[in-house]
């Protein structure tokens, strides 16, 4: 390009100099003197030659027309080239070019994609006229960057301007209604959707069911889904993901199977959501089957999908596969490392967790976050590596890794002290914490008091716990066990009476086992299973057999005021024992038995599984809400210590929230014959200085907003 300009100056200096003195004159000097075969802006942009296109645009000056601007802006959007896009915008201003609505909208899209929401909003505010696409582009920018309040306010402003929303506007604004403050507004927008006959549109339906699912209203989400006249991969994935996020794993899996039979096309988001459900169920056979579907689909590499596979295999008890996938990843995010670290932690492999953490720091490609440290500390606790765990924690305190410990990290340290039998130190540590102790931290210490029979501190902790969480049955159970271990039976009765007085109801236990890709679920004293008589007979047989080897039922686990014989019968009905018995009935001798429990396993069932493993020569893998218990030859990987909520870090990290890591797909917003893409994968914070915590907290603001909204809706209906 430079040689062309040099040639022009050498051969036609007069014309060029006059154009320099008046660069935006109406004469087509440069165009007429330029070689006829010079590439136009559209050709340059189609070849991704953006810099050359900008130079060509500068040479053409006033002669740049609609098509030229459109081509260059489209390429700027494609390359997320903010500087080049600003040069195009500046060229329009300098040449006094008045861009039509379409080109101004393209500028909004460009600025939104480049995280310059302030510039995008200024373009919108300066538009002499706006159409629904312009409004939708700006609403989408706010929504995708997490500014729900601004998106909703702008939606109301659009309605007040007299612009009628289309299906893409509704689909976009509904994504801003997933917070607790925005959900009620989402319901009102849903009513407007119905009145304007957009409910049956696939994009709107997908956004509606996603909104309801994220708000925990899965029944409403399912009604929206069932009412869609046609379904695509986005809507199907949204409802499956909704079930998975709410822990309704069986429902998610059943729906996925049904939709597969109906010919649903799956994408990587669908598979990631299903794998999340399978992680909750610990259904290894199903997980392998879905993994084979993924391989057959020959999908390109998606880090989110690989993270879901790591999480699924580790929660199904197959860490070998998790590590194999982790090692084969060409690119890893912090979530990839965290998923693997959490897997090691839940399996009690503290040494492996520390080694992986060391490797992460040595590679220095991804920086650890607070969840990374939480996983490592939890792994040290589960693995009995108290000194190493404390060393890592105090490195955090001294900010050697650039992180200041949060209350969850302090909870892990309490767990570390408790496991080591240093109950008094744990108690003093809690007193000196810079945070107010939570129920979870007191619960961790109470569990340590039970294991190490420290009744004095245990009583104090229990009183604090019952003040904070008087409805939590688990606290009563642990305190009762503590008193029972000290032989204080009067206090055990007092705890039972207090529990009855408070009308505390213990969450029902549930255990399941996967056999031949079928999940068999058992509840405490469950009589609904088709082979119930055989299962209960097997439990009685196992009890007699392992008693001969020294098993003694832990009657203190029963809080009912009944005789010992009745207590033993109640213990025999625990869901873990029923699932174990069924596993022994249905599997050949010598094969491992894998059980999953929705709650923390009780002391008696833990002892039962240990004796069963030793007497019958079976490997037992039992996953409860806290961790994995790998029992071989009567010895458990947990070292007979488990029970703190900080042993279970799923409340802080889970790949379950897949929908927050990825876009639910690309919505298309059509203006005439042009397709604009307004929803992007990038959800980082914008450079535009808006208070990210701004929301509808003010009651007056809520009232005014709703009043304006209802007024507009009524006005539209009257018209």
C-alpha positions in Angstrom: 0.0 0.0 0.0 2.9 2.4 0.8 4.4 1.9 -2.7 1.1 3.0 -4.2 1.0 6.2 -2.2 4.7 6.9 -3.1 3.9 6.3 -6.8 1.0 8.7 -6.6 3.1 11.5 -5.1 5.9 11.0 -7.6 3.7 11.0 -10.7 0.8 13.3 -9.7 2.1 15.6 -6.9 -0.4 18.4 -7.7 -3.5 16.3 -7.2 -2.1 14.7 -4.1 -1.0 17.9 -2.5 -4.4 19.5 -3.1 -6.0 16.5 -1.5 -3.7 16.9 1.5 -4.6 20.6 1.9 -8.3 19.7 1.7 -8.4 16.0 2.6 -12.2 15.6 2.6 -12.9 17.6 -0.5 -15.7 16.3 -2.7 -13.3 15.6 -5.6 -12.5 12.0 -6.2 -8.8 12.8 -6.8 -7.3 9.8 -5.0 -9.9 7.4 -6.4 -9.4 8.6 -9.9 -5.6 8.5 -9.7 -5.5 5.1 -8.0 -4.9 2.0 -10.1 -8.2 0.5 -11.2 -7.4 -2.9 -9.8 -6.8 -1.7 -6.2 -8.8 -3.9 -3.7 -11.9 -2.4 -2.1 -12.7 -2.4 1.6 -15.0 -5.4 1.4 -12.3 -7.5 -0.3 -9.6 -6.5 2.2 -11.9 -7.2 5.2 -13.0 -10.6 3.8 -9.2 -11.4 3.7 -8.9 -10.3 7.3 -6.6 -7.5 6.3 -7.9 -4.9 8.8 -4.9 -2.6 8.9 -4.8 -2.4 5.1 -8.6 -1.7 5.1 -8.1 1.2 7.5 -5.4 2.7 5.4 -7.6 2.3 2.3 -10.4 4.0 4.2 -8.2 6.9 5.1 -7.2 7.3 1.4 -10.8 7.3 0.3 -11.8 9.9 2.8 -15.3 11.2 2.1 -15.9 8.5 -0.5 -16.3 5.7 2.0 -19.9 4.6 1.8 -22.3 2.4 3.8 -20.9 -0.9 2.5 -17.3 0.1 3.2 -18.1 1.1 6.8 -20.2 -2.1 7.3 -17.3 -4.3 6.1 -14.7 -2.7 8.3 -16.9 -2.6 11.4 -17.9 -6.2 10.9 -14.2 -7.2 10.8 -13.4 -5.1 13.9 -16.2 -7.0 15.7 -14.9 -10.3 14.5 -11.4 -9.5 15.7 -12.5 -7.7 18.9 -10.3 -4.8 17.6 -11.3 -1.8 19.8 -8.6 0.6 18.6 -9.3 -0.1 14.9 -13.1 0.3 15.6 -12.5 3.6 17.3 -10.6 4.8 14.3 -13.6 3.9 12.1 -15.9 5.8 14.5 -13.5 8.8 14.4 -13.4 8.7 10.6 -17.2 8.9 10.5 -17.1 12.0 12.8 -14.2 13.7 10.9 -15.9 13.2 7.5 -19.2 14.4 8.9 -20.7 11.1 7.8 -24.2 10.5 9.3 -24.4 6.8 9.8 -27.8 5.2 9.6 -29.3 3.3 12.5 -27.8 0.0 11.3 -24.2 1.3 11.4 -24.7 3.0 14.8 -26.0 -0.3 16.1 -22.9 -2.0 14.8 -20.8 0.5 16.8 -22.8 -0.5 19.9 -22.1 -4.1 19.3 -18.4 -3.4 18.8 -18.1 -1.5 22.0 -20.1 -4.0 24.0 -17.9 -6.9 22.8 -14.8 -4.9 23.7 -16.1 -4.3 27.2 -16.5 -0.5 26.6 -20.1 -0.2 27.8 -19.7 3.5 28.5 -18.9 4.2 24.8 -21.7 1.9 23.7 -24.2 3.8 25.8 -23.0 7.1 24.5 -23.6 5.9 20.9 -27.1 4.8 21.9 -27.9 8.1 23.7 -26.6 10.2 20.7 -28.7 8.3 18.1 -31.3 10.6 16.5 -33.5 7.6 16.0 -33.3 4.0 17.4 -35.0 0.8 16.5 -35.6 -2.3 18.5 -32.2 -3.8 17.4 -30.3 -0.8 18.8 -32.1 -1.1 22.2 -31.6 -4.8 22.3 -27.9 -4.5 21.5 -27.4 -2.2 24.5 -29.6 -4.3 26.8 -27.6 -7.4 25.8 -24.3 -5.6 26.6 -25.5 -4.8 30.1 -26.9 -8.2 30.6 -23.9 -10.1 29.5 -21.5 -8.1 31.7 -23.6 -8.6 34.8 -25.3 -5.2 35.0 -28.8 -6.6 35.5 -30.2 -3.3 37.0 -29.0 -1.2 34.0 -30.4 -3.8 31.5 -33.8 -3.7 33.2 -33.9 0.1 33.5 -33.0 0.4 29.8 -35.8 -2.1 28.9 -38.3 0.2 30.7 -36.8 3.2 28.9 -37.3 1.4 25.6 -40.9 0.7 26.4 -41.5 4.4 27.4 -40.0 5.5 24.1 -42.7 3.6 22.3 -40.5 1.0 20.8 -42.1 -2.4 20.9 -39.8 -5.3 22.0 -39.4 -8.3 19.7 -38.6 -11.9 20.6 -34.8 -11.2 20.9 -35.4 -8.3 23.3 -37.4 -10.5 25.6 -34.8 -13.3 25.3 -32.1 -10.9 26.2 -33.7 -9.0 29.1 -34.9 -12.2 30.7 -31.3 -13.2 31.3 -31.1 -10.2 33.7 -33.9 -11.5 35.8 -32.2 -14.5 37.4 -31.2 -12.7 40.7 -33.4 -12.7 43.7 -34.2 -9.1 43.2 -35.0 -9.5 39.5 -37.0 -12.6 39.6 -40.3 -11.0 40.4 -39.7 -8.5 37.5 -39.0 -11.6 35.4 -42.5 -12.9 36.2 -44.0 -9.6 35.1 -42.0 -9.7 31.9 -43.3 -13.2 31.4 -46.8 -11.9 31.5 -45.9 -9.3 28.9 -44.4 -12.0 26.8 -47.7 -13.9 26.9 -49.8 -10.8 26.1 -47.6 -10.0 23.1 -47.7 -13.6 21.9 -44.0 -14.3 22.0 -44.1 -17.1 24.5 -44.0 -19.8 21.8 -40.8 -18.4 20.3 -37.8 -20.7 20.8 -35.4 -18.0 22.0 -37.9 -16.5 24.5 -38.9 -19.9 25.7 -35.3 -20.9 26.4 -34.7 -17.7 28.3 -37.8 -18.1 30.3 -37.1 -21.7 31.4 -33.5 -20.7 32.2 -34.7 -17.9 34.4 -37.1 -20.2 36.3 -34.5 -22.9 36.6 -31.9 -20.5 38.1 -34.5 -19.2 40.5 -35.1 -22.8 41.7 -38.6 -22.9 40.1 -38.1 -26.0 38.2 -41.8 -26.9 37.9 -42.5 -23.5 36.2 -39.4 -24.1 34.0 -40.7 -27.5 33.0 -44.2 -26.1 32.1 -42.5 -23.5 29.8 -40.4 -26.3 28.2 -43.4 -28.6 27.7 -45.4 -25.7 26.2 -42.8 -25.0 23.5 -44.1 -25.9 20.0 -40.6 -26.7 18.9 -37.4 -27.3 20.9 -33.8 -26.8 20.0 -30.5 -27.8 21.6 -30.5 -24.6 23.7 -33.9 -25.1 25.3 -33.2 -28.8 25.9 -29.9 -28.1 27.5 -31.4 -25.3 29.6 -33.9 -27.6 31.3 -31.4 -30.4 31.8 -29.0 -28.0 33.3 -31.7 -26.6 35.5 -32.5 -30.0 37.0 -28.7 -30.7 37.5 -28.1 -27.4 39.2 -30.9 -28.0 41.7 -29.5 -31.5 42.5 -32.4 -33.3 40.7 -29.9 -35.5 39.1 -32.2 -38.5 38.3 -34.7 -36.2 36.7 -32.0 -34.6 34.6 -30.7 -38.0 33.5 -34.3 -39.3 32.7 -35.1 -36.2 30.6 -31.8 -36.5 28.7 -32.6 -40.1 27.9 -36.1 -39.2 26.7 -34.9 -36.4 24.6 -32.2 -38.6 23.1 -34.8 -41.1 22.0 -36.8 -38.2 20.5 -33.7 -37.3 18.4 -32.4 -34.3 20.3 -29.1 -33.0 19.0 -26.6 -32.4 21.8 -23.8 -29.9 22.0 -20.9 -29.6 24.5 -23.1 -27.7 27.0 -25.7 -30.5 27.0 -23.1 -33.1 27.7 -21.5 -31.0 30.4 -24.9 -30.6 32.1 -25.6 -34.3 31.9 -22.2 -35.1 33.3 -22.9 -32.8 36.2 -26.0 -34.8 37.0 -24.1 -38.1 36.8 -21.5 -36.6 39.2 -24.3 -36.1 41.8 -25.5 -39.7 41.2 -22.0 -41.1 41.1 -23.3 -43.3 38.2 -20.0 -44.5 36.7 -21.5 -46.7 34.1 -23.8 -44.0 32.8 -20.9 -41.6 32.9 -18.7 -43.8 30.7 -21.6 -44.1 28.3 -22.0 -40.4 28.0 -18.2 -40.0 27.6 -18.4 -42.5 24.7 -21.2 -40.3 23.1 -18.9 -37.3 23.4 -16.0 -39.2 21.7 -18.3 -40.4 18.9 -19.6 -36.9 18.4 -16.0 -35.8 17.6 -16.5 -32.4 19.3 -13.6 -29.9 19.3 -11.8 -29.3 22.5 -14.0 -27.5 25.1 -12.3 -26.9 28.4 -15.7 -26.8 30.2 -16.6 -30.2 28.9 -13.2 -31.7 30.0 -13.7 -30.1 33.4 -17.0 -31.8 33.7 -15.5 -35.2 32.8 -12.8 -34.7 35.4 -15.4 -33.9 38.0 -17.7 -36.8 37.0 -15.0 -39.5 37.1 -13.6 -38.2 40.5 -17.0 -38.2 42.1 -17.8 -41.6 40.7 -14.6 -42.9 42.4 -12.4 -43.3 39.3 -9.5 -40.9 39.9 -7.4 -42.7 37.3 -9.6 -41.5 34.5 -9.9 -38.0 36.0 -6.1 -37.7 36.0 -5.8 -39.1 32.5 -8.2 -36.5 31.1 -6.5 -33.8 33.1 -3.0 -34.7 31.8 -4.2 -34.8 28.2 -5.8 -31.3 28.2 -3.9 -28.9 25.9 -5.3 -26.0 27.9 -6.3 -25.9 31.6 -8.2 -23.2 33.5 -8.1 -22.7 37.3 -11.4 -24.8 37.3 -9.5 -27.7 35.7 -6.9 -27.7 38.5 -9.5 -27.2 41.2 -11.6 -30.1 39.9 -8.6 -32.4 40.1 -7.6 -31.1 43.5 -11.1 -31.5 44.9 -11.1 -35.1 43.6 -7.9 -35.9 45.4 -9.2 -34.2 48.5 -12.5 -36.1 48.6 -10.7 -39.4 48.2 -8.3 -38.5 51.1 -5.3 -38.4 48.9 -3.6 -35.4 50.6 -0.1 -36.1 49.3 -1.3 -36.2 45.7 -3.2 -33.0 46.2 -0.1 -31.2 47.6 2.0 -32.5 44.7 -0.5 -31.3 42.1 -0.7 -27.9 43.9 3.1 -27.7 43.7 3.0 -28.5 40.0 0.4 -25.8 39.4 2.7 -23.2 41.1 5.8 -24.5 39.1 4.0 -24.2 35.8 2.8 -20.7 36.7 0.4 -20.7 33.7 -2.7 -20.4 35.9 -2.9 -18.6 39.2 -4.5 -20.5 42.1 -7.7 -18.9 43.6 -9.3 -19.3 47.1 -11.0 -22.5 46.1 -7.6 -24.0 45.1 -6.2 -23.4 48.6 -9.4 -24.7 50.2 -9.1 -27.9 48.2 -5.5 -28.4 49.2 -6.2 -27.6 52.9 -9.1 -30.0 52.8 -6.9 -32.6 51.2 -4.3 -32.2 53.9 -7.0 -32.7 56.5 -8.4 -35.8 54.9 -4.9 -37.2 54.3 -3.7 -36.7 57.8 -1.1 -34.1 56.8 -1.7 -31.6 59.5 1.7 -30.0 59.6 1.8 -29.5 55.8 -1.7 -28.0 55.9 -0.8 -25.6 58.6 2.3 -24.6 56.7 0.2 -23.8 53.6 -2.3 -21.8 55.7 0.3 -19.7 57.3 1.9 -19.0 53.9 -1.6 -17.6 53.0 -1.7 -15.5 56.2 1.7 -14.0 55.4 0.4 -13.4 51.8 3.2 -15.3 50.2 0.8 -16.4 47.5 -1.1 -13.2 47.2 -4.2 -14.5 48.9 -5.6 -13.6 52.3 -7.4 -16.5 54.0 -11.2 -16.4 54.1 -13.4 -17.9 56.8 -13.6 -21.2 54.9 -9.8 -21.6 55.1 -10.0 -21.0 58.9 -12.6 -23.7 59.0 -10.2 -26.1 57.4 -7.5 -25.3 60.0 -10.0 -26.1 62.7 -10.5 -29.4 61.0 -6.7 -30.0 60.8 -6.3 -29.4 64.5 -9.4 -31.6 65.3 -8.1 -34.5 63.3 -4.7 -34.4 65.0 -6.5 -34.5 68.4 -5.5 -31.0 69.3 -9.0 -30.0 70.4 -7.9 -27.3 72.8 -5.7 -25.7 70.2 -8.6 -25.7 67.8 -10.8 -24.0 70.4 -8.2 -21.3 71.0 -7.7 -20.9 67.3 -11.5 -20.2 66.9 -11.4 -17.6 69.6 -8.6 -15.7 67.8 -10.1 -15.8 64.3 -10.7 -12.4 62.6 -14.2 -13.8 61.7 -17.2 -14.6 63.8 -17.3 -18.4 63.9 -20.1 -20.0 61.8 -22.2 -23.0 62.6 -20.0 -25.0 60.2 -16.9 -24.2 62.2 -18.5 -25.0 65.5 -19.8 -28.2 64.0 -16.3 -29.2 62.9 -15.0 -28.7 66.5 -18.0 -30.6 67.9 -17.2 -33.5 65.6 -13.6 -33.5 66.9 -14.8 -33.4 70.5 -16.9 -36.6 69.8 -14.0 -38.5 68.2 -11.5 -37.5 70.9 -14.2 -37.6 73.7 -13.6 -34.1 75.0 -16.9 -33.6 76.7 -16.0 -30.3 78.4 -15.4 -28.3 75.2 -18.0 -30.4 73.4 -20.8 -29.2 75.7 -19.8 -25.5 75.3 -19.6 -25.9 71.5 -23.0 -27.7 71.4 -24.7 -24.9 73.3 -23.3 -22.4 70.8 -24.4 -24.6 67.9 -27.9 -25.1 69.3 -28.3 -21.3 69.6 -27.3 -20.8 66.0 -28.9 -23.9 64.4 -31.5 -25.2 66.7 -33.3 -27.0 63.8 -30.2 -29.0 62.6 -30.7 -32.6 63.7 -27.1 -33.5 63.0 -25.9 -31.3 66.0 -28.2 -33.3 68.4 -27.0 -36.6 67.0 -23.3 -35.7 67.5 -23.9 -34.3 71.0 -25.9 -37.5 71.9 -23.0 -39.6 70.6 -20.5 -37.6 72.6 -22.5 -38.1 75.8 -23.0 -41.8 75.0 -19.3 -42.3 74.5 -18.7 -40.8 78.0 -21.5 -43.0 79.5 -23.7 -40.0 80.4 -27.0 -41.6 79.6 -29.1 -39.1 81.5 -27.7 -36.4 79.2 -28.4 -38.6 76.2 -32.0 -38.7 77.3 -32.0 -34.9 77.8 -30.8 -34.4 74.3 -33.5 -36.6 72.9 -36.2 -34.8 74.9 -34.9 -31.4 73.7 -35.0 -32.7 70.1 -38.6 -33.8 70.6 -39.5 -30.5 72.3 -38.0 -28.5 69.3 -39.8 -30.8 66.9 -36.5 -31.3 65.1 -36.9 -33.6 62.1 -33.8 -35.4 60.7 -33.4 -35.3 57.0 -34.2 -38.8 55.7 -31.2 -40.8 54.7 -31.0 -42.2 51.2 -28.4 -44.5 49.6 -28.1 -45.9 46.2 -26.1 -48.3 44.1 -25.7 -48.6 40.3 -25.9 -52.0 38.8 -26.2 -52.7 35.0 -26.8 -49.0 34.4 -29.8 -49.0 36.7 -29.9 -47.0 39.9 -31.3 -48.8 43.0 -32.3 -46.4 45.7 -33.0 -47.3 49.4 -34.4 -45.2 52.2 -34.1 -45.9 55.9 -36.3 -49.0 56.7 -37.4 -49.0 53.0 -40.0 -51.6 52.1 -40.7 -50.4 48.6 -37.9 -52.2 46.7 -39.1 -55.2 44.7 -36.6 -57.5 46.5 -37.1 -56.0 50.0 -37.6 -59.3 51.8 -34.4 -60.7 50.3 -32.5 -57.5 51.2 -33.6 -57.4 54.8 -32.8 -61.1 55.2 -29.3 -60.4 53.9 -28.8 -57.6 56.3 -29.7 -59.9 59.2 -27.4 -62.6 57.9 -24.5 -60.1 57.5 -25.1 -58.8 61.1 -24.9 -62.3 62.6 -21.7 -63.1 60.5 -19.8 -59.9 61.4 -20.8 -60.1 65.1 -18.8 -63.3 65.2 -15.8 -61.2 64.0 -16.3 -58.6 66.8 -18.8 -56.2 65.4 -20.8 -54.4 68.1 -23.8 -52.2 67.0 -23.3 -48.5 68.0 -26.7 -48.1 69.7 -25.9 -44.4 70.6 -26.6 -43.6 66.9 -30.3 -44.2 67.7 -31.9 -41.2 69.4 -35.3 -42.9 70.0 -36.2 -43.8 73.6 -36.6 -47.6 72.9 -35.0 -50.7 74.2 -31.6 -52.0 72.9 -33.2 -54.7 70.8 -35.4 -52.2 69.0 -32.5 -49.9 68.5 -30.6 -52.7 66.8 -33.5 -53.3 64.4 -33.6 -49.6 63.6 -29.9 -49.6 62.8 -30.3 -52.6 60.5 -32.8 -50.5 58.5 -30.3 -47.8 57.7 -30.1 -47.1 54.0 -26.4 -47.8 53.7 -26.8 -51.3 55.0 -29.7 -52.0 52.7 -27.7 -50.8 49.7 -24.6 -52.9 50.8 -26.7 -56.0 51.2 -28.3 -55.5 47.8 -24.8 -55.1 46.3 -23.6 -58.3 47.8 -26.7 -60.2 46.5 -26.3 -58.9 43.0 -22.6 -58.9 42.4 -20.2 -61.9 42.2 -17.7 -62.4 45.0 -14.5 -60.4 45.0 -16.0 -57.4 43.0 -16.0 -54.0 44.6 -19.2 -52.6 45.9 -19.9 -48.8 45.4 -22.5 -47.1 47.5 -23.5 -43.4 47.6 -25.1 -41.7 50.6 -26.9 -38.3 50.6 -25.9 -37.6 54.2 -22.9 -38.1 56.4 -22.5 -41.9 57.1 -23.2 -42.7 60.7 -20.6 -44.4 63.0 -22.5 -47.7 63.1 -22.8 -48.0 59.3 -19.1 -47.1 59.0 -18.2 -49.9 61.4 -20.6 -52.3 59.6 -18.9 -51.6 56.2 -15.4 -52.1 57.7 -16.3 -55.5 59.2 -18.1 -56.6 56.0 -15.1 -55.8 54.0 -12.8 -57.8 56.2 -15.1 -60.8 56.6 -16.3 -61.1 53.0 -13.1 -59.9 51.3 -14.9 -57.2 49.5 -13.6 -53.7 48.6 -16.2 -51.2 49.6 -16.3 -47.6 48.2 -18.8 -45.5 50.0 -19.3 -41.8 49.2 -21.2 -39.7 51.7 -21.8 -35.9 51.6 -18.3 -35.3 53.0 -15.9 -37.6 51.2 -15.1 -41.0 49.9 -14.5 -44.0 52.2 -12.4 -46.6 50.5 -12.5 -49.7 52.7 -10.2 -52.6 52.0 -9.6 -55.5 54.5 -11.5 -53.7 57.2 -9.4 -50.5 57.0 -10.9 -47.2 55.8 -9.0 -44.5 53.9 -10.6 -41.9 56.3 -8.7 -43.2 59.3 -12.1 -43.3 61.1 -12.3 -39.5 61.2 -14.8 -37.6 59.2 -17.7 -35.3 59.6 -16.8 -31.6 59.3 -18.6 -29.5 56.7 -15.2 -28.3 55.8 -14.4 -31.8 54.8 -17.0 -31.2 52.1 -16.1 -28.3 49.8 -18.8 -28.9 47.3 -20.7 -26.0 48.9 -17.9 -23.8 47.6 -16.7 -25.5 44.4 -18.6 -27.6 42.0 -18.6 -27.9 38.3 -22.3 -28.2 38.7 -22.8 -24.5 37.9 -22.0 -25.1 34.3 -24.4 -22.4 33.1 -22.4 -19.7 34.8 -19.2 -20.6 32.9 -20.6 -20.6 29.4 -23.1 -18.8 27.2 -26.4 -20.6 26.8 -25.8 -20.1 23.0 -25.8 -17.3 20.5 -29.1 -15.5 20.0 -29.6 -14.0 16.6 -31.0 -10.5 16.2 -32.2 -9.8 12.7 -32.3 -6.3 11.2 -33.5 -6.6 7.6 -31.3 -9.1 5.9 -28.4 -8.7 8.3 -27.7 -11.1 11.3 -26.1 -9.5 14.3 -24.6 -11.5 17.2 -25.3 -9.9 20.5 -24.5 -12.6 23.0 -20.9 -13.6 23.6 -18.9 -16.1 25.6 -16.8 -13.4 27.4 -18.5 -12.4 30.7 -15.6 -10.5 32.3 -16.3 -7.3 34.1 -16.6 -4.2 31.9 -14.1 -1.3 32.1 -17.1 1.0 32.2 -17.2 2.3 35.8 -20.6 1.1 37.1 -21.0 -0.1 40.6 -21.3 -3.9 40.1 -23.2 -4.2 43.4 -25.8 -1.8 42.3 -29.2 -3.5 42.5 -32.8 -2.9 43.3 -32.2 -2.8 47.1 -34.0 0.5 47.6 -37.7 -0.2 48.3 -38.6 3.2 46.7 -36.6 2.4 43.5 -38.4 -1.0 43.4 -41.8 0.7 43.8 -41.1 3.3 41.1 -39.8 0.7 38.7 -42.8 -1.6 39.1 -45.2 1.3 38.9 -43.7 2.5 35.6 -43.6 -1.0 34.3 -47.3 -1.8 35.1 -48.4 1.6 33.8 -46.7 0.9 30.4 -48.1 -2.6 30.2 -51.6 -1.4 30.9 -51.1 1.4 28.3 -49.9 -1.1 25.7 -52.9 -3.3 26.3 -55.4 -0.5 26.0 -53.8 0.5 22.7 
